[in-house]
Amino acid sequence: MSSRKLVIAIDGPAASGKSTTAGLVAERLGYLHVDTGAMYRAIALKVLRERIGMEEKERIEALMPTTHVALKLRNGALRVFLDGEDVTDAIRTPHVSKAVSPVSGYHEVRRAMVREQRLLGAEGGIVMDGRDIGTVVFPDADLKFFMVAGIEARARRRQEELAAKGTVLPLDAVLIDMRERDARDTGRAEAPLLRADDAIDVDTSAMTIEQQVRLVLDTVSKKLQESEAQ
């Protein structure tokens, strides 16, 4: 495979499979995986811990200069650190899930996180997933994918993910939360969830993770071959 290192953007709604796919693709390519959703979840966790209301824009934005979010590999797994504390598990609760959309919609929050994300990808060799990677963070990414899935398929995935972490919720409750999350993500003024015009669409409703990973890797291989031929 070519020594050229790409910037690969994978966007999509919650539970579309983008983060799991991105992590495995990065691992097989020897690239860095950046789960931008985890970064915003860490900020939401801090807001909740500080007992700041979701509508308190100025107080939330004032946290940013003294807040540090880092992604680090530990024993082959990506871990999320908030001000030096490992919060990988703490950011995956339903409480944080409800808070992340409003918090991530504030301008100063996004500006701080986008700055960090661009620094991480400055040299290439990165697979970054989120909701605005191909449109805002890296509009000139070498490859862009937009992953979607039916809302019931996504809700079942989220229900299973939560159950694995000890939170058991009925499917109806997960569906309601997911519809609300989708509405917030697509309707917010600041960097809404959008498909980039040049993104490759991937419907993961009936796909296994391995199929998703293989599709992305095959596309990467073709891109690198084309680059070498030029």
GROMACS elastic network, one bead per residue, 0.5 to 0.9 nm:
[ bonds ]
;  ai    aj funct       b0    kb
    1     4     6  0.85892   500
    1   221     6  0.72443   500
    1   224     6  0.73330   500
    1   225     6  0.80681   500
    2     5     6  0.78845   500
    2   221     6  0.85749   500
    2   224     6  0.60715   500
    2   225     6  0.74882   500
    2   227     6  0.86443   500
    2   228     6  0.73630   500
    3   224     6  0.88687   500
    4   124     6  0.83353   500
    4   125     6  0.81185   500
    4   224     6  0.74965   500
    4   227     6  0.86959   500
    5    31     6  0.81156   500
    5   123     6  0.77555   500
    5   124     6  0.51164   500
    5   126     6  0.77096   500
    5   224     6  0.89380   500
    6    31     6  0.88040   500
    6   123     6  0.86135   500
    6   124     6  0.50228   500
    6   125     6  0.51042   500
    6   126     6  0.65911   500
    6   127     6  0.82517   500
    6   141     6  0.77447   500
    6   142     6  0.59137   500
    6   143     6  0.77396   500
    6   220     6  0.84378   500
    6   224     6  0.85573   500
    7   121     6  0.68058   500
    7   122     6  0.86885   500
    7   123     6  0.84998   500
    7   124     6  0.50181   500
    7   125     6  0.59553   500
    7   126     6  0.52008   500
    7   127     6  0.62757   500
    7   128     6  0.78054   500
    7   138     6  0.80047   500
    7   140     6  0.85996   500
    7   141     6  0.52010   500
    7   142     6  0.53753   500
    7   143     6  0.67427   500
    7   144     6  0.87241   500
    8    22     6  0.88283   500
    8   124     6  0.85065   500
    8   125     6  0.81181   500
    8   126     6  0.62018   500
    8   128     6  0.62552   500
    8   129     6  0.84163   500
    8   134     6  0.86563   500
    8   138     6  0.88109   500
    8   141     6  0.60191   500
    8   142     6  0.60543   500
    8   144     6  0.60030   500
    8   145     6  0.79969   500
    8   220     6  0.86072   500
    9    22     6  0.87416   500
    9   126     6  0.84619   500
    9   127     6  0.60768   500
    9   128     6  0.51523   500
    9   129     6  0.58753   500
    9   130     6  0.80548   500
    9   132     6  0.89095   500
    9   133     6  0.56653   500
    9   134     6  0.56075   500
    9   138     6  0.73649   500
    9   139     6  0.89198   500
    9   141     6  0.64141   500
    9   142     6  0.80383   500
    9   143     6  0.61984   500
    9   145     6  0.61826   500
    9   146     6  0.84151   500
    9   199     6  0.87978   500
   10    18     6  0.62752   500
   10    19     6  0.81983   500
   10    21     6  0.88862   500
   10    22     6  0.70888   500
   10   127     6  0.74425   500
   10   128     6  0.61734   500
   10   130     6  0.65248   500
   10   131     6  0.80172   500
   10   132     6  0.89305   500
   10   133     6  0.69495   500
   10   134     6  0.73074   500
   10   143     6  0.84516   500
   10   144     6  0.58765   500
   10   146     6  0.58492   500
   10   147     6  0.71326   500
   10   199     6  0.87380   500
   11    18     6  0.67930   500
   11   128     6  0.84036   500
   11   129     6  0.55190   500
   11   132     6  0.65688   500
   11   133     6  0.63553   500
   11   134     6  0.69914   500
   11   144     6  0.77666   500
   11   145     6  0.62218   500
   11   147     6  0.61737   500
   11   148     6  0.87504   500
   11   193     6  0.80212   500
   11   194     6  0.81890   500
   11   195     6  0.74441   500
   11   196     6  0.88419   500
   11   199     6  0.89248   500
   12    15     6  0.84163   500
   12    16     6  0.63178   500
   12    17     6  0.83759   500
   12    18     6  0.67102   500
   12   129     6  0.81017   500
   12   130     6  0.66640   500
   12   131     6  0.56269   500
   12   132     6  0.85945   500
   12   145     6  0.83249   500
   12   146     6  0.53821   500
   12   148     6  0.58411   500
   12   149     6  0.89542   500
   12   193     6  0.72698   500
   12   194     6  0.80624   500
   12   195     6  0.78136   500
   13    16     6  0.58459   500
   13    17     6  0.88567   500
   13    18     6  0.84304   500
   13   130     6  0.81909   500
   13   131     6  0.68633   500
   13   146     6  0.89260   500
   13   147     6  0.74694   500
   13   148     6  0.65840   500
   13   149     6  0.83551   500
   13   154     6  0.89193   500
   13   181     6  0.87508   500
   13   182     6  0.67909   500
   13   185     6  0.80027   500
   13   186     6  0.89878   500
   13   193     6  0.73885   500
   14    17     6  0.79574   500
   14    18     6  0.83960   500
   14   131     6  0.89561   500
   14   148     6  0.88597   500
   14   154     6  0.72354   500
   14   155     6  0.88429   500
   14   158     6  0.83781   500
   14   178     6  0.74669   500
   14   181     6  0.79047   500
   14   182     6  0.75535   500
   15    18     6  0.73662   500
   15    19     6  0.83450   500
   15   148     6  0.87020   500
   15   149     6  0.81923   500
   15   151     6  0.88816   500
   15   153     6  0.84698   500
   15   155     6  0.72571   500
   15   156     6  0.88866   500
   15   157     6  0.63783   500
   15   158     6  0.60908   500
   16    19     6  0.82980   500
   16   147     6  0.59601   500
   16   148     6  0.53308   500
   16   149     6  0.55625   500
   16   150     6  0.84787   500
   16   151     6  0.88825   500
   16   153     6  0.84701   500
   16   154     6  0.60035   500
   16   157     6  0.85352   500
   16   203     6  0.83605   500
   16   204     6  0.66353   500
   16   205     6  0.79096   500
   17    20     6  0.57055   500
   17    21     6  0.60797   500
   17    22     6  0.84540   500
   17   147     6  0.72481   500
   17   148     6  0.81815   500
   17   149     6  0.85030   500
   17   154     6  0.83729   500
   17   157     6  0.87438   500
   17   204     6  0.70999   500
   17   209     6  0.72688   500
   17   212     6  0.82383   500
   18    21     6  0.51953   500
   18    22     6  0.58380   500
   18    23     6  0.85027   500
   18   129     6  0.63713   500
   18   130     6  0.78015   500
   18   146     6  0.84597   500
   18   147     6  0.64025   500
   18   148     6  0.87396   500
   18   212     6  0.88285   500
   19    22     6  0.50135   500
   19    23     6  0.60765   500
   19    24     6  0.86689   500
   19    33     6  0.88326   500
   19    34     6  0.86947   500
   19    35     6  0.63243   500
   19    37     6  0.86284   500
   19   128     6  0.84658   500
   19   129     6  0.60691   500
   19   130     6  0.78850   500
   20    23     6  0.52361   500
   20    24     6  0.63894   500
   20    25     6  0.86466   500
   20   209     6  0.74699   500
   20   213     6  0.88847   500
   21    24     6  0.53069   500
   21    25     6  0.60560   500
   21    26     6  0.85026   500
   21   209     6  0.63372   500
   21   210     6  0.79633   500
   21   212     6  0.64167   500
   21   213     6  0.54635   500
   21   216     6  0.84559   500
   22    25     6  0.51312   500
   22    26     6  0.60312   500
   22    27     6  0.85209   500
   22    33     6  0.65866   500
   22    34     6  0.82328   500
   22    35     6  0.81183   500
   22   127     6  0.59764   500
   22   128     6  0.69120   500
   22   129     6  0.65404   500
   22   213     6  0.77078   500
   22   216     6  0.88469   500
   23    26     6  0.52077   500
   23    27     6  0.61736   500
   23    28     6  0.87837   500
   23    32     6  0.83715   500
   23    33     6  0.55458   500
   23    34     6  0.80049   500
   23    35     6  0.81681   500
   23    78     6  0.83712   500
   23   127     6  0.75876   500
   23   128     6  0.87913   500
   23   129     6  0.89878   500
   24    28     6  0.62434   500
   24    29     6  0.85819   500
   24    33     6  0.85702   500
   24   210     6  0.88278   500
   24   213     6  0.68149   500
   25    28     6  0.52969   500
   25    29     6  0.61614   500
   25    30     6  0.84161   500
   25    31     6  0.80109   500
   25    33     6  0.83439   500
   25   127     6  0.74807   500
   25   213     6  0.59174   500
   25   214     6  0.83194   500
   25   216     6  0.73185   500
   25   217     6  0.66889   500
   26    29     6  0.51542   500
   26    30     6  0.57741   500
   26    32     6  0.58233   500
   26    33     6  0.54800   500
   26   125     6  0.83719   500
   26   126     6  0.69896   500
   26   127     6  0.57843   500
   26   128     6  0.89425   500
   27    30     6  0.51364   500
   27    31     6  0.62241   500
   27    32     6  0.75934   500
   27    33     6  0.77273   500
   27    76     6  0.87794   500
   28    31     6  0.76554   500
   28   217     6  0.86130   500
   29    32     6  0.87879   500
   29   125     6  0.83291   500
   29   217     6  0.83088   500
   30   125     6  0.77733   500
   30   126     6  0.88748   500
   31   124     6  0.84965   500
   31   126     6  0.51285   500
   31   127     6  0.67163   500
   32   120     6  0.85080   500
   32   121     6  0.85502   500
   32   124     6  0.89569   500
   32   125     6  0.62989   500
   32   127     6  0.61724   500
   32   128     6  0.81859   500
   33    71     6  0.88758   500
   33    78     6  0.79014   500
   33   125     6  0.89275   500
   33   126     6  0.59158   500
   33   128     6  0.58646   500
   33   129     6  0.80868   500
   34    37     6  0.87870   500
   34    38     6  0.85539   500
   34    39     6  0.87549   500
   34    71     6  0.72537   500
   34    78     6  0.85703   500
   34   117     6  0.78108   500
   34   120     6  0.82203   500
   34   121     6  0.89830   500
   34   126     6  0.73387   500
   34   127     6  0.62986   500
   34   129     6  0.65127   500
   34   130     6  0.88112   500
   35    38     6  0.54903   500
   35    39     6  0.69388   500
   35    71     6  0.82972   500
   35    78     6  0.87885   500
   35   127     6  0.85547   500
   35   128     6  0.60642   500
   35   129     6  0.53754   500
   35   130     6  0.66402   500
   36    39     6  0.50327   500
   36    40     6  0.65662   500
   36    41     6  0.86507   500
   36   113     6  0.81317   500
   36   114     6  0.88793   500
   36   117     6  0.76271   500
   36   128     6  0.69548   500
   36   129     6  0.60494   500
   36   130     6  0.53355   500
   36   131     6  0.83627   500
   36   133     6  0.86303   500
   37    40     6  0.52264   500
   37    41     6  0.61254   500
   37    42     6  0.86761   500
   37   100     6  0.84838   500
   37   129     6  0.75405   500
   37   130     6  0.56304   500
   37   131     6  0.79660   500
   38    42     6  0.62137   500
   38    43     6  0.88136   500
   38    71     6  0.87419   500
   38    80     6  0.70337   500
   38    88     6  0.80553   500
   38    91     6  0.73052   500
   38    92     6  0.85617   500
   38   130     6  0.89904   500
   39    42     6  0.52103   500
   39    43     6  0.66851   500
   39    44     6  0.88928   500
   39    69     6  0.63647   500
   39    70     6  0.76912   500
   39    71     6  0.79835   500
   39    80     6  0.74044   500
   39    81     6  0.87620   500
   39    82     6  0.86842   500
   39   113     6  0.73680   500
   40    43     6  0.51041   500
   40    44     6  0.62604   500
   40    45     6  0.86367   500
   40    69     6  0.88890   500
   40   100     6  0.63214   500
   40   101     6  0.84606   500
   40   103     6  0.76894   500
   40   104     6  0.59507   500
   40   109     6  0.82134   500
   40   110     6  0.83795   500
   40   113     6  0.76600   500
   41    45     6  0.61074   500
   41    46     6  0.86709   500
   41    91     6  0.56242   500
   41    92     6  0.78373   500
   41    96     6  0.65098   500
   41    97     6  0.73162   500
   41    99     6  0.80150   500
   41   100     6  0.54718   500
   41   101     6  0.88133   500
   41   103     6  0.87009   500
   41   104     6  0.83055   500
   42    45     6  0.50311   500
   42    46     6  0.63834   500
   42    47     6  0.87661   500
   42    69     6  0.70289   500
   42    80     6  0.76683   500
   42    81     6  0.77665   500
   42    82     6  0.61856   500
   42    87     6  0.72269   500
   42    88     6  0.84683   500
   42    90     6  0.85611   500
   42    91     6  0.60339   500
   42    96     6  0.85383   500
   42   100     6  0.85397   500
   43    46     6  0.51346   500
   43    47     6  0.63226   500
   43    48     6  0.87399   500
   43    60     6  0.89569   500
   43    63     6  0.88676   500
   43    64     6  0.85521   500
   43    67     6  0.80241   500
   43    68     6  0.89660   500
   43    69     6  0.78467   500
   43    82     6  0.78760   500
   43   100     6  0.77963   500
   43   103     6  0.75114   500
   43   104     6  0.80284   500
   43   109     6  0.80955   500
   44    47     6  0.50598   500
   44    48     6  0.62512   500
   44    49     6  0.86297   500
   44    54     6  0.89987   500
   44    91     6  0.81180   500
   44    96     6  0.62294   500
   44    97     6  0.84275   500
   44    99     6  0.57924   500
   44   100     6  0.51791   500
   44   101     6  0.85569   500
   44   102     6  0.86772   500
   44   103     6  0.59600   500
   44   104     6  0.77010   500
   45    48     6  0.51403   500
   45    49     6  0.61627   500
   45    50     6  0.86095   500
   45    82     6  0.89014   500
   45    87     6  0.86960   500
   45    90     6  0.77786   500
   45    91     6  0.62660   500
   45    95     6  0.87428   500
   45    96     6  0.59954   500
   45    99     6  0.79758   500
   45   100     6  0.81644   500
   46    49     6  0.50061   500
   46    50     6  0.60925   500
   46    51     6  0.85458   500
   46    52     6  0.89334   500
   46    63     6  0.87264   500
   46    67     6  0.86886   500
   46    82     6  0.80307   500
   47    50     6  0.51248   500
   47    51     6  0.62678   500
   47    52     6  0.55182   500
   47    53     6  0.77652   500
   47    54     6  0.79610   500
   47    59     6  0.89775   500
   47    60     6  0.66400   500
   47    63     6  0.82905   500
   47    99     6  0.85694   500
   47   103     6  0.80785   500
   48    52     6  0.61286   500
   48    53     6  0.77844   500
   48    54     6  0.85121   500
   48    95     6  0.87480   500
   48    96     6  0.78295   500
   48    99     6  0.78929   500
   49    52     6  0.77488   500
   52    55     6  0.83454   500
   52    56     6  0.66776   500
   52    59     6  0.72052   500
   52    60     6  0.71479   500
   53    56     6  0.53293   500
   53    57     6  0.84803   500
   53    59     6  0.87163   500
   53    60     6  0.84407   500
   54    57     6  0.73299   500
   54    60     6  0.80234   500
   54    99     6  0.70221   500
   54   102     6  0.63998   500
   54   103     6  0.65161   500
   55    58     6  0.88779   500
   55    60     6  0.87045   500
   55   102     6  0.78804   500
   55   103     6  0.85417   500
   56    59     6  0.55900   500
   56    60     6  0.62394   500
   56    61     6  0.86913   500
   57    60     6  0.52025   500
   57    61     6  0.60652   500
   57    62     6  0.84663   500
   57   103     6  0.82755   500
   57   106     6  0.68578   500
   58    61     6  0.51929   500
   58    62     6  0.60007   500
   58    63     6  0.88677   500
   59    62     6  0.50539   500
   59    63     6  0.67249   500
   60    63     6  0.55048   500
   60    64     6  0.74855   500
   60   103     6  0.75657   500
   60   106     6  0.82315   500
   60   108     6  0.86976   500
   60   109     6  0.79240   500
   61    64     6  0.56620   500
   61    65     6  0.84246   500
   61   106     6  0.72367   500
   61   107     6  0.78844   500
   61   108     6  0.54808   500
   61   109     6  0.60364   500
   62    65     6  0.68631   500
   62    66     6  0.83434   500
   62   108     6  0.83902   500
   63    66     6  0.59171   500
   63    67     6  0.61354   500
   63   109     6  0.87369   500
   64    67     6  0.50624   500
   64    68     6  0.79016   500
   64   108     6  0.72903   500
   64   109     6  0.65376   500
   64   112     6  0.69901   500
   65    68     6  0.82277   500
   65   112     6  0.83777   500
   66    83     6  0.85632   500
   67    82     6  0.74457   500
   67    83     6  0.61684   500
   68    81     6  0.80093   500
   68    82     6  0.59179   500
   68    84     6  0.76770   500
   69    80     6  0.72749   500
   69    81     6  0.56625   500
   69    83     6  0.62950   500
   69    84     6  0.79819   500
   69   113     6  0.85065   500
   69   116     6  0.88995   500
   70    79     6  0.83256   500
   70    80     6  0.59794   500
   70    81     6  0.50851   500
   70    82     6  0.66895   500
   70    83     6  0.81088   500
   70    84     6  0.80302   500
   71    78     6  0.65383   500
   71    79     6  0.57219   500
   71    81     6  0.62683   500
   72    77     6  0.81143   500
   72    78     6  0.56156   500
   72    79     6  0.52712   500
   72    80     6  0.65712   500
   72    81     6  0.76728   500
   73    76     6  0.57848   500
   73    77     6  0.53360   500
   73    79     6  0.60314   500
   73    80     6  0.89344   500
   74    77     6  0.52412   500
   74    78     6  0.62828   500
   74    79     6  0.65035   500
   75    78     6  0.84364   500
   78    88     6  0.84255   500
   79    86     6  0.68233   500
   79    87     6  0.77312   500
   79    88     6  0.55324   500
   79    89     6  0.89140   500
   80    85     6  0.81777   500
   80    86     6  0.57467   500
   80    87     6  0.57069   500
   80    89     6  0.86261   500
   80    91     6  0.87338   500
   81    84     6  0.54759   500
   81    85     6  0.50607   500
   81    87     6  0.56078   500
   81    88     6  0.70633   500
   82    85     6  0.51333   500
   82    86     6  0.64695   500
   82    87     6  0.63948   500
   83    86     6  0.85963   500
   86    89     6  0.81152   500
   86    90     6  0.84683   500
   87    91     6  0.60887   500
   87    92     6  0.89509   500
   88    91     6  0.59315   500
   88    92     6  0.73776   500
   89    92     6  0.56571   500
   89    93     6  0.78349   500
   89   165     6  0.84416   500
   90    93     6  0.64140   500
   90    96     6  0.82950   500
   91    94     6  0.87550   500
   91    95     6  0.86905   500
   91    96     6  0.59500   500
   91    97     6  0.78427   500
   92    95     6  0.83208   500
   92    96     6  0.65966   500
   92    97     6  0.69251   500
   92   162     6  0.80187   500
   92   165     6  0.85793   500
   93    96     6  0.54072   500
   93    97     6  0.63255   500
   93    98     6  0.89057   500
   93   162     6  0.76876   500
   93   165     6  0.87093   500
   93   167     6  0.80674   500
   94    98     6  0.62685   500
   94    99     6  0.87406   500
   94   162     6  0.82282   500
   94   167     6  0.84907   500
   94   177     6  0.88542   500
   95    98     6  0.54139   500
   95    99     6  0.65826   500
   95   100     6  0.89392   500
   96    99     6  0.50310   500
   96   100     6  0.60251   500
   97   100     6  0.54623   500
   97   101     6  0.76231   500
   97   177     6  0.87626   500
   97   181     6  0.83356   500
   98   101     6  0.68464   500
   98   102     6  0.81446   500
   98   177     6  0.76593   500
   98   180     6  0.87919   500
   98   181     6  0.74039   500
   99   102     6  0.59661   500
   99   103     6  0.62467   500
   99   104     6  0.85715   500
  100   103     6  0.52172   500
  100   104     6  0.58178   500
  100   105     6  0.84699   500
  101   104     6  0.52607   500
  101   105     6  0.62305   500
  101   181     6  0.68966   500
  101   184     6  0.62885   500
  101   185     6  0.62916   500
  101   188     6  0.85978   500
  102   105     6  0.52376   500
  102   106     6  0.72669   500
  102   184     6  0.74433   500
  102   185     6  0.86423   500
  102   188     6  0.83409   500
  103   106     6  0.59644   500
  103   109     6  0.74268   500
  104   107     6  0.80273   500
  104   109     6  0.61572   500
  104   110     6  0.61852   500
  104   190     6  0.84695   500
  105   108     6  0.89333   500
  105   109     6  0.74787   500
  105   110     6  0.69928   500
  105   184     6  0.88851   500
  105   185     6  0.83292   500
  105   188     6  0.64275   500
  105   189     6  0.73115   500
  105   190     6  0.54089   500
  105   191     6  0.73335   500
  105   192     6  0.81096   500
  106   109     6  0.54613   500
  106   110     6  0.63559   500
  106   111     6  0.86636   500
  106   189     6  0.89769   500
  106   190     6  0.67897   500
  107   110     6  0.52887   500
  107   111     6  0.60166   500
  107   112     6  0.86359   500
  107   190     6  0.64984   500
  107   191     6  0.88990   500
  108   112     6  0.61078   500
  108   113     6  0.85747   500
  109   112     6  0.53822   500
  109   113     6  0.63094   500
  109   114     6  0.85664   500
  110   113     6  0.51375   500
  110   114     6  0.58057   500
  110   115     6  0.83358   500
  110   190     6  0.80638   500
  110   191     6  0.81924   500
  111   114     6  0.52271   500
  111   115     6  0.61076   500
  111   116     6  0.87611   500
  112   115     6  0.52808   500
  112   116     6  0.65448   500
  112   117     6  0.88219   500
  113   116     6  0.51565   500
  113   117     6  0.61424   500
  113   118     6  0.86639   500
  114   118     6  0.60738   500
  114   119     6  0.85420   500
  114   136     6  0.83168   500
  114   137     6  0.59993   500
  115   118     6  0.53377   500
  115   119     6  0.63630   500
  115   120     6  0.88277   500
  115   137     6  0.83972   500
  116   119     6  0.51675   500
  116   120     6  0.63334   500
  116   121     6  0.88731   500
  117   120     6  0.51435   500
  117   121     6  0.64497   500
  117   122     6  0.86693   500
  117   128     6  0.84083   500
  117   137     6  0.72252   500
  118   121     6  0.51546   500
  118   122     6  0.58965   500
  118   137     6  0.65555   500
  118   138     6  0.73923   500
  119   122     6  0.51646   500
  119   123     6  0.82986   500
  120   123     6  0.76320   500
  120   124     6  0.83308   500
  120   126     6  0.78382   500
  121   124     6  0.51839   500
  121   125     6  0.71213   500
  121   126     6  0.58365   500
  121   127     6  0.84876   500
  121   128     6  0.83596   500
  121   138     6  0.86414   500
  122   125     6  0.88441   500
  122   126     6  0.89440   500
  123   126     6  0.83265   500
  124   127     6  0.87972   500
  128   133     6  0.70396   500
  129   132     6  0.84631   500
  129   133     6  0.66292   500
  130   133     6  0.59344   500
  130   134     6  0.88751   500
  130   193     6  0.86420   500
  131   134     6  0.81028   500
  131   135     6  0.85159   500
  131   185     6  0.80745   500
  131   191     6  0.81591   500
  131   192     6  0.72511   500
  131   194     6  0.69755   500
  131   195     6  0.85294   500
  132   135     6  0.51962   500
  132   136     6  0.53305   500
  132   137     6  0.64114   500
  132   138     6  0.83825   500
  132   139     6  0.89103   500
  132   191     6  0.62498   500
  132   192     6  0.68898   500
  132   193     6  0.58888   500
  132   194     6  0.66478   500
  132   195     6  0.82132   500
  132   196     6  0.85601   500
  133   136     6  0.56133   500
  133   138     6  0.54783   500
  133   139     6  0.70814   500
  133   141     6  0.84545   500
  133   144     6  0.84104   500
  133   196     6  0.88767   500
  134   137     6  0.64707   500
  134   138     6  0.53150   500
  134   140     6  0.74325   500
  134   141     6  0.65983   500
  134   143     6  0.85249   500
  134   144     6  0.59716   500
  134   145     6  0.80415   500
  134   146     6  0.86849   500
  134   194     6  0.85955   500
  134   195     6  0.76188   500
  134   196     6  0.57111   500
  134   197     6  0.89972   500
  134   198     6  0.86764   500
  134   199     6  0.75309   500
  135   138     6  0.65986   500
  135   140     6  0.85623   500
  135   191     6  0.82633   500
  135   193     6  0.88368   500
  135   194     6  0.71140   500
  135   195     6  0.73520   500
  135   196     6  0.54433   500
  135   197     6  0.85808   500
  136   139     6  0.56615   500
  136   191     6  0.70042   500
  137   140     6  0.88263   500
  137   141     6  0.88538   500
  138   141     6  0.51689   500
  138   142     6  0.89504   500
  139   144     6  0.88703   500
  139   196     6  0.79729   500
  140   143     6  0.84564   500
  141   144     6  0.65168   500
  142   223     6  0.83527   500
  143   198     6  0.85807   500
  143   199     6  0.74033   500
  143   200     6  0.81823   500
  143   219     6  0.84211   500
  143   220     6  0.76269   500
  143   223     6  0.81741   500
  144   196     6  0.76065   500
  144   198     6  0.69876   500
  144   200     6  0.61227   500
  144   201     6  0.88700   500
  145   195     6  0.85831   500
  145   196     6  0.85132   500
  145   198     6  0.86091   500
  145   201     6  0.60012   500
  145   202     6  0.69687   500
  145   216     6  0.81475   500
  146   194     6  0.88385   500
  146   195     6  0.62179   500
  146   196     6  0.78068   500
  146   199     6  0.59174   500
  146   200     6  0.59229   500
  146   202     6  0.60211   500
  146   203     6  0.84236   500
  147   200     6  0.83587   500
  147   201     6  0.61220   500
  147   203     6  0.58480   500
  147   204     6  0.66256   500
  148   151     6  0.89380   500
  148   154     6  0.89024   500
  148   201     6  0.76789   500
  148   202     6  0.62667   500
  148   204     6  0.60571   500
  148   205     6  0.74134   500
  149   152     6  0.83239   500
  149   153     6  0.65397   500
  149   154     6  0.63598   500
  149   202     6  0.84194   500
  149   203     6  0.53940   500
  149   204     6  0.52378   500
  149   206     6  0.82496   500
  150   153     6  0.53442   500
  150   154     6  0.63042   500
  150   155     6  0.86603   500
  150   203     6  0.83626   500
  150   204     6  0.83841   500
  150   205     6  0.59128   500
  151   154     6  0.50052   500
  151   155     6  0.59707   500
  151   156     6  0.85755   500
  151   175     6  0.73896   500
  151   178     6  0.76696   500
  151   179     6  0.78744   500
  151   205     6  0.88808   500
  152   156     6  0.61608   500
  152   157     6  0.85981   500
  152   171     6  0.86306   500
  152   175     6  0.70187   500
  153   156     6  0.52606   500
  153   157     6  0.63466   500
  153   158     6  0.87688   500
  153   204     6  0.89851   500
  153   205     6  0.61034   500
  153   206     6  0.84973   500
  154   157     6  0.50863   500
  154   158     6  0.62271   500
  154   159     6  0.85538   500
  154   175     6  0.85611   500
  154   178     6  0.82853   500
  154   205     6  0.78154   500
  155   158     6  0.50672   500
  155   159     6  0.60099   500
  155   160     6  0.85867   500
  155   171     6  0.68575   500
  155   172     6  0.86557   500
  155   174     6  0.58049   500
  155   175     6  0.55103   500
  155   177     6  0.88714   500
  155   178     6  0.67869   500
  156   160     6  0.61657   500
  156   161     6  0.85212   500
  156   171     6  0.67750   500
  156   174     6  0.79825   500
  156   175     6  0.84548   500
  157   160     6  0.51848   500
  157   161     6  0.61295   500
  157   162     6  0.86577   500
  158   162     6  0.61116   500
  158   163     6  0.84823   500
  158   174     6  0.73540   500
  158   178     6  0.89103   500
  159   162     6  0.52381   500
  159   163     6  0.61113   500
  159   164     6  0.86419   500
  159   167     6  0.84773   500
  159   168     6  0.73424   500
  159   169     6  0.66166   500
  159   170     6  0.76792   500
  159   171     6  0.66271   500
  159   174     6  0.65068   500
  160   163     6  0.50127   500
  160   164     6  0.61368   500
  160   165     6  0.87504   500
  160   168     6  0.84288   500
  161   164     6  0.52453   500
  161   165     6  0.66846   500
  161   167     6  0.86832   500
  162   165     6  0.51530   500
  162   166     6  0.64110   500
  162   167     6  0.50798   500
  162   168     6  0.65198   500
  162   169     6  0.78199   500
  163   169     6  0.75232   500
  164   167     6  0.73618   500
  164   168     6  0.85010   500
  165   168     6  0.86186   500
  169   172     6  0.83084   500
  169   173     6  0.65740   500
  169   174     6  0.68018   500
  170   173     6  0.54918   500
  170   174     6  0.66280   500
  170   175     6  0.88498   500
  171   174     6  0.50929   500
  171   175     6  0.60981   500
  171   176     6  0.86890   500
  172   175     6  0.50457   500
  172   176     6  0.62855   500
  172   177     6  0.87432   500
  173   176     6  0.52080   500
  173   177     6  0.63425   500
  173   178     6  0.86355   500
  174   177     6  0.51497   500
  174   178     6  0.60774   500
  174   179     6  0.86501   500
  175   178     6  0.50533   500
  175   179     6  0.61555   500
  175   180     6  0.85984   500
  176   179     6  0.52699   500
  176   180     6  0.62904   500
  176   181     6  0.86058   500
  177   180     6  0.51764   500
  177   181     6  0.60941   500
  177   182     6  0.86309   500
  178   182     6  0.60416   500
  178   183     6  0.85162   500
  179   182     6  0.51072   500
  179   183     6  0.61947   500
  179   184     6  0.86816   500
  180   183     6  0.51359   500
  180   184     6  0.62705   500
  180   185     6  0.86494   500
  181   184     6  0.51550   500
  181   185     6  0.60716   500
  181   186     6  0.85854   500
  182   185     6  0.51362   500
  182   186     6  0.60913   500
  182   187     6  0.82517   500
  182   193     6  0.85961   500
  183   186     6  0.54305   500
  183   187     6  0.57489   500
  183   188     6  0.82794   500
  184   187     6  0.51826   500
  184   188     6  0.58107   500
  184   192     6  0.83591   500
  185   188     6  0.59374   500
  185   191     6  0.86482   500
  185   192     6  0.55947   500
  185   193     6  0.55419   500
  186   189     6  0.86792   500
  186   191     6  0.87756   500
  186   194     6  0.71042   500
  187   190     6  0.89144   500
  187   192     6  0.63271   500
  187   193     6  0.80486   500
  188   191     6  0.71845   500
  188   192     6  0.54321   500
  188   193     6  0.84279   500
  189   192     6  0.63902   500
  191   194     6  0.81632   500
  195   198     6  0.83073   500
  195   199     6  0.66755   500
  195   201     6  0.86438   500
  196   199     6  0.51928   500
  196   200     6  0.87462   500
  197   200     6  0.88176   500
  202   212     6  0.80421   500
  202   215     6  0.88143   500
  203   206     6  0.77009   500
  203   207     6  0.77297   500
  204   208     6  0.75117   500
  204   209     6  0.83624   500
  204   211     6  0.88707   500
  204   212     6  0.71380   500
  205   208     6  0.86283   500
  207   210     6  0.80395   500
  207   211     6  0.59724   500
  207   212     6  0.65519   500
  208   211     6  0.51719   500
  208   212     6  0.64191   500
  208   213     6  0.87197   500
  209   212     6  0.50485   500
  209   213     6  0.61538   500
  209   214     6  0.85680   500
  210   213     6  0.50193   500
  210   214     6  0.60331   500
  210   215     6  0.85593   500
  211   214     6  0.50835   500
  211   215     6  0.61567   500
  211   216     6  0.87200   500
  212   215     6  0.52288   500
  212   216     6  0.64342   500
  212   217     6  0.87111   500
  213   216     6  0.52858   500
  213   217     6  0.61272   500
  213   218     6  0.85607   500
  214   217     6  0.50501   500
  214   218     6  0.59424   500
  214   219     6  0.84723   500
  215   218     6  0.52745   500
  215   219     6  0.62860   500
  215   220     6  0.87102   500
  216   219     6  0.51437   500
  216   220     6  0.61932   500
  216   221     6  0.86698   500
  217   221     6  0.61057   500
  217   222     6  0.86077   500
  218   221     6  0.50950   500
  218   222     6  0.62679   500
  218   223     6  0.86454   500
  219   222     6  0.51389   500
  219   223     6  0.61666   500
  219   224     6  0.86896   500
  220   223     6  0.50284   500
  220   224     6  0.61972   500
  220   225     6  0.86086   500
  221   224     6  0.52270   500
  221   225     6  0.62077   500
  221   226     6  0.86511   500
  222   225     6  0.51052   500
  222   226     6  0.61799   500
  222   227     6  0.86461   500
  223   226     6  0.51561   500
  223   227     6  0.62544   500
  223   228     6  0.87932   500
  224   227     6  0.50028   500
  224   228     6  0.62777   500
  224   229     6  0.86776   500
  225   228     6  0.51820   500
  225   229     6  0.62663   500
  225   230     6  0.89026   500
  226   229     6  0.51219   500
  226   230     6  0.65020   500
  227   230     6  0.54481   500
